[in-house]
């Protein structure tokens, strides 16, 4: 697949994430922004980009961490 740079430029948005939160497991405390390749609905199937999950509030961050990590690497949800 080839991405059209003009289309990407039109779709790009600027976001201020200074007030967002991230909740991670203690096992990953040494690399808190350790974005990796995963197998989630937003991941690159060929590991072309990495993801950083952020939330606008702690409740959403906790829920996203629990749900996302529970199914990490599994084919079926």
Secondary structure as GFF3:
##gff-version 3
##sequence-region A 1 77
A	DSSP	alpha_helix	5	11	.	.	.	ID=ss1
A	DSSP	three_ten_helix	26	31	.	.	.	ID=ss2
A	DSSP	alpha_helix	58	71	.	.	.	ID=ss3
###
